[in-house]
């Protein structure tokens, strides 16, 4: 009979690291995030004996080495500490009545003071003062849930029935192009979004406007060595997806299905709004062949969308010449309007205005419900 395995010091470090992330830190460590950074150091080591545990989209988790590089985690901690300090000072009647919660899409919108003020004014009844921005670029659903449970939903905020939360999150759960690694399925992503929504509705007296996941046009380039892995990014044919389009559509279908029951359960306090219409490129992919007549970087004589598409087409051809590969035609068409989303993920100034207009309309309907 073999001897029982004795846990090494390194094993203990990994056990403590995961427990601290999943169950929270001591009161001493929670304010500084030092414990979080220290707990993830072993996973960033080249000699790490195992990969970091996978984060569950619907269970609160701080960012870990699974979802963040070392530098990004440090910045995330700083932003969380700053947000927790601001929410602790929240006072009904003297603080903004609008909270923007989620990822970089709302972070950028909130950093535009004029748009944030316009959204807040739309609430009426002293709704000025801008917005309280609790959105952090790169966040996934489990990170937003963790932040709410660790100081970003103060007692003052939870007790204020006049507070309006705008929630936009989920696109980062599906993954990103540069890193072909960690990701959640559409079903996991939808459940994570709903977990954050339910937490807000159960623990705060205010109203929640949930926005559907916006369309995006970035995609991997398998011919350049940037392919996604299946699983988790599988389509109905059990092959790796080539775009985010189908995954986002599936997430939004599940959100729409759950919205009806949430609206009944929390009557007058919840609404789902889809702000994706202005950003979708409804022209058929086959029409992109019009740009074949363009020379590198030249502009077609059609719409702004096609002019931008041709610039992208010219850049793709230049890259092909440099690397000696040919880009498949399906990657030359963008499912989003490039005049509103130049990087195919984040709205520019014109796109942010369109997004703010949609959110404002939703807030007005929710406030009058």
C-alpha positions in Angstrom: 0.0 0.0 0.0 1.4 3.4 -1.0 1.9 6.2 1.3 -0.8 9.0 1.3 0.3 12.0 -0.8 1.6 14.9 1.3 0.6 18.3 0.0 3.6 20.4 -0.9 3.9 24.1 -0.2 3.2 24.9 -3.8 0.0 22.8 -3.7 -1.1 24.8 -0.7 -0.5 28.1 -2.4 -2.7 27.1 -5.3 -5.5 25.9 -2.9 -5.4 29.1 -1.0 -5.3 31.1 -4.1 -8.5 29.7 -5.5 -10.4 29.8 -2.2 -9.5 33.5 -1.8 -10.8 34.4 -5.2 -14.1 32.4 -5.0 -15.1 33.2 -1.4 -13.7 36.7 -0.9 -10.8 38.0 1.1 -10.4 39.0 4.7 -11.6 42.5 5.6 -8.0 43.6 5.7 -7.2 42.4 2.2 -10.5 43.3 0.5 -9.8 47.0 0.4 -6.5 46.8 -1.5 -6.8 43.7 -3.7 -3.3 42.7 -2.6 -4.4 39.2 -1.7 -5.9 38.8 -5.2 -2.6 39.7 -6.9 -0.6 37.6 -4.6 -2.9 34.6 -5.0 -2.5 34.6 -8.8 1.3 34.9 -9.0 1.8 31.1 -9.0 -0.4 30.7 -12.1 1.6 33.3 -14.1 4.9 31.4 -13.4 6.2 29.4 -16.3 6.7 26.6 -13.8 3.0 26.5 -12.8 2.1 22.8 -12.3 -1.5 23.3 -13.6 -3.5 25.9 -15.5 -5.7 28.3 -13.4 -9.2 27.1 -12.6 -11.9 28.0 -15.1 -14.2 30.9 -14.0 -17.9 30.2 -14.0 -19.9 32.9 -15.9 -22.8 32.8 -13.4 -20.8 32.6 -10.1 -19.1 35.6 -8.6 -15.4 35.6 -9.2 -12.7 38.2 -9.3 -10.5 38.3 -12.3 -7.9 35.6 -12.2 -5.0 34.4 -14.4 -7.7 32.5 -16.3 -9.2 35.7 -17.7 -6.5 38.4 -17.3 -2.8 38.9 -17.9 -0.8 40.2 -14.9 -0.9 43.9 -15.9 -4.6 44.0 -16.6 -5.4 42.4 -13.2 -3.5 45.1 -11.4 -5.4 47.9 -13.2 -8.7 46.1 -12.6 -7.9 46.0 -8.9 -7.2 49.7 -8.9 -10.5 50.5 -10.7 -12.5 48.3 -8.3 -11.0 50.1 -5.2 -11.8 53.4 -6.7 -15.4 52.4 -7.6 -16.0 50.9 -4.1 -14.8 54.2 -2.5 -17.2 56.2 -4.7 -20.2 54.0 -4.0 -19.5 54.1 -0.3 -20.1 57.9 -0.5 -23.4 57.5 -2.3 -26.3 59.5 -0.8 -29.8 59.5 -2.2 -30.8 62.9 -3.4 -27.3 64.3 -3.8 -25.7 61.6 -6.0 -26.4 60.6 -9.6 -29.5 58.5 -10.1 -28.0 56.6 -13.0 -25.5 53.8 -12.7 -23.7 52.4 -15.8 -22.6 48.9 -15.0 -20.7 46.4 -17.2 -17.7 46.4 -19.6 -15.8 48.8 -21.9 -18.9 49.6 -24.0 -20.5 51.5 -21.0 -17.2 52.6 -19.6 -16.5 54.6 -22.8 -20.1 55.9 -22.9 -19.8 57.0 -19.2 -16.5 58.8 -19.9 -18.3 61.0 -22.4 -19.6 63.6 -20.0 -22.1 65.1 -22.3 -23.7 61.8 -23.2 -23.8 60.7 -19.6 -25.4 63.9 -18.6 -28.0 63.6 -21.4 -28.9 60.1 -20.2 -29.2 61.3 -16.6 -31.3 64.3 -17.5 -33.7 62.0 -19.4 -34.7 60.5 -16.1 -36.3 63.8 -15.0 -37.1 64.8 -11.4 -33.6 65.8 -10.5 -31.9 63.1 -12.6 -28.9 65.3 -13.5 -25.4 65.1 -12.2 -24.2 62.6 -14.8 -23.8 58.9 -14.1 -22.0 56.7 -11.6 -19.8 54.6 -13.9 -19.1 51.1 -12.6 -18.1 49.7 -16.0 -14.6 48.2 -16.5 -13.2 47.3 -19.9 -12.7 43.6 -20.3 -15.1 42.6 -17.6 -17.1 39.4 -17.9 -20.4 38.6 -16.0 -18.7 36.8 -13.1 -16.4 39.9 -12.6 -19.3 42.3 -12.4 -21.1 40.0 -10.0 -18.0 39.9 -7.8 -17.6 43.7 -7.8 -21.2 44.2 -6.8 -20.8 41.7 -3.9 -17.5 43.4 -2.8 -18.4 47.0 -2.2 -19.7 48.4 -5.5 -23.4 48.1 -4.5 -23.4 50.1 -1.2 -26.3 50.1 1.3 -27.3 53.6 0.2 -27.5 52.6 -3.4 -29.4 49.4 -2.6 -32.0 51.3 -0.5 -32.7 54.0 -3.1 -35.8 53.1 -5.2 -35.1 56.0 -7.6 -31.8 54.6 -8.8 -31.6 53.3 -12.4 -29.0 50.7 -13.4 -28.0 50.2 -17.0 -26.4 46.8 -17.5 -24.3 45.9 -20.6 -22.1 42.9 -20.2 -21.5 39.5 -21.8 -19.5 40.1 -25.0 -16.2 39.4 -23.3 -17.5 36.1 -22.0 -17.7 34.9 -25.6 -14.0 35.7 -26.0 -11.8 37.9 -28.1 -9.8 37.7 -31.2 -6.2 38.2 -30.0 -6.5 35.4 -27.3 -8.0 32.2 -28.7 -8.1 30.7 -25.2 -10.7 31.1 -22.4 -14.4 31.6 -23.3 -17.9 30.7 -22.3 -20.6 29.2 -24.5 -23.7 31.3 -25.5 -25.8 29.4 -22.9 -23.3 30.1 -20.1 -23.0 33.7 -21.2 -26.7 34.3 -21.1 -27.0 32.6 -17.7 -24.2 34.9 -16.4 -25.9 38.0 -17.7 -29.2 36.9 -16.0 -27.3 36.1 -12.8 -26.1 39.7 -12.6 -29.6 41.0 -13.5 -31.3 38.9 -10.8 -28.7 40.0 -8.2 -29.5 43.6 -8.8 -33.2 43.1 -8.7 -33.0 41.1 -5.5 -30.5 43.3 -3.6 -31.4 46.8 -4.8 -34.8 48.6 -4.8 -34.0 50.5 -8.0 -34.8 49.7 -11.6 -32.7 47.7 -14.1 -32.4 48.3 -17.8 -30.6 45.4 -19.4 -29.2 45.9 -22.9 -28.8 43.0 -25.2 -25.3 42.1 -26.4 -24.2 44.4 -29.2 -23.2 42.9 -32.5 -19.5 42.8 -33.3 -17.5 42.1 -36.4 -14.1 41.1 -35.2 -13.2 37.5 -36.1 -10.3 35.1 -36.0 -8.1 34.6 -39.1 -7.3 30.8 -39.3 -5.1 31.4 -42.4 -3.0 33.7 -40.2 -2.7 31.2 -37.3 -5.5 32.8 -35.3 -8.1 30.1 -35.1 -10.6 29.5 -32.3 -10.8 26.2 -30.5 -13.8 24.0 -30.4 -14.9 23.5 -27.7 -15.9 26.0 -26.4 -16.5 28.0 -29.5 -18.5 25.5 -31.5 -21.3 26.0 -34.1 -24.2 23.7 -34.8 -21.9 21.5 -36.9 -19.4 21.0 -34.1 -16.9 23.1 -35.9 -15.1 26.2 -34.6 -17.1 29.4 -35.2 -15.7 31.9 -37.7 -17.5 34.9 -36.3 -19.3 36.1 -33.1 -22.6 36.7 -35.0 -24.4 33.4 -34.3 -23.2 33.3 -30.7 -24.4 36.8 -30.0 -27.8 36.0 -31.6 -28.2 32.9 -29.4 -27.3 34.9 -26.3 -29.9 37.5 -27.1 -32.5 35.0 -27.9 -32.1 33.5 -24.4 -32.2 36.9 -22.8 -35.4 37.8 -24.6 -37.0 34.5 -23.5 -36.1 35.2 -19.9 -37.1 38.9 -20.0 -40.8 38.2 -20.1 -40.8 36.3 -16.8 -38.5 38.8 -15.1 -40.7 41.6 -16.2 -43.7 39.9 -14.6 -41.8 39.0 -11.4 -40.4 42.6 -11.1 -43.1 44.6 -12.6 -42.1 48.1 -13.3 -38.5 47.5 -12.3 -37.0 45.6 -15.2 -36.8 46.0 -19.0 -34.7 44.5 -21.8 -33.7 46.7 -24.7 -31.8 45.7 -27.9 -29.7 48.6 -29.1 -28.0 46.6 -31.9 -30.0 47.6 -34.9 -28.1 50.8 -35.8 -24.8 48.9 -35.8 -25.8 45.9 -38.0 -24.7 45.9 -41.6 -27.8 44.5 -43.3 -26.2 44.4 -46.7 -25.6 40.9 -47.9 -22.0 39.6 -47.7 -22.2 38.8 -51.5 -22.5 42.6 -52.1 -19.0 43.0 -50.7 -17.8 41.9 -54.2 -18.5 45.5 -55.3 -15.3 46.4 -53.5 -13.3 44.1 -55.7 -13.1 47.0 -58.1 -11.2 49.1 -55.5 -7.5 49.5 -55.5 -5.6 49.2 -52.2 -7.0 51.8 -49.8 -9.2 53.5 -52.4 -12.8 54.4 -51.9 -15.8 53.1 -53.7 -18.4 55.5 -55.0 -21.1 54.0 -52.8 -22.0 54.5 -49.2 -19.8 55.3 -46.3 -20.1 51.7 -45.2 -18.7 50.5 -48.5 -15.9 53.1 -48.5 -14.8 51.8 -45.1 -15.1 48.3 -46.3 -12.8 49.0 -49.2 -10.2 50.5 -46.8 -10.4 47.2 -44.8 -10.2 45.3 -48.1 -7.1 47.2 -49.1 -5.5 46.5 -45.8 -6.3 42.8 -46.0 -4.7 42.6 -49.5 -1.6 44.4 -48.2 -1.3 42.0 -45.4 -1.7 39.1 -47.8 1.2 40.4 -49.9 3.4 40.8 -46.8 2.7 37.3 -45.4 2.2 35.5 -48.7 -1.3 34.2 -47.8 -4.7 34.9 -49.2 -7.6 35.9 -46.9 -10.8 33.9 -47.5 -13.6 36.1 -48.9 -15.9 35.4 -45.9 -13.5 37.4 -43.7 -13.7 40.5 -45.9 -17.3 41.4 -45.1 -18.1 43.1 -41.8 -21.4 42.3 -40.1 -21.3 45.7 -38.4 -21.3 49.2 -39.8 -17.7 50.3 -39.9 -18.7 54.0 -39.9 -20.1 53.4 -36.4 -17.8 50.7 -35.1 -14.4 51.2 -36.8 -12.7 48.5 -34.8 -15.8 46.3 -35.2 -16.3 46.1 -31.4 -16.5 49.6 -29.9 -18.8 52.4 -31.1 -17.0 55.6 -32.1 -18.4 59.1 -31.3 -21.3 58.6 -33.8 -21.9 55.1 -32.6 -21.9 56.2 -28.9 -24.5 58.8 -29.7 -26.7 56.1 -31.3 -26.2 53.8 -28.3 -27.0 56.6 -25.9 -30.2 57.5 -27.8 -31.4 53.9 -27.6 -30.5 53.6 -23.8 -32.3 57.0 -23.2 -35.4 55.8 -24.9 -35.3 52.6 -22.8 -34.8 54.5 -19.5 -37.8 56.8 -20.4 -40.0 53.8 -20.9 -38.8 52.1 -17.8 -39.2 55.2 -15.7 -42.8 55.6 -16.8 -43.7 51.9 -16.4 
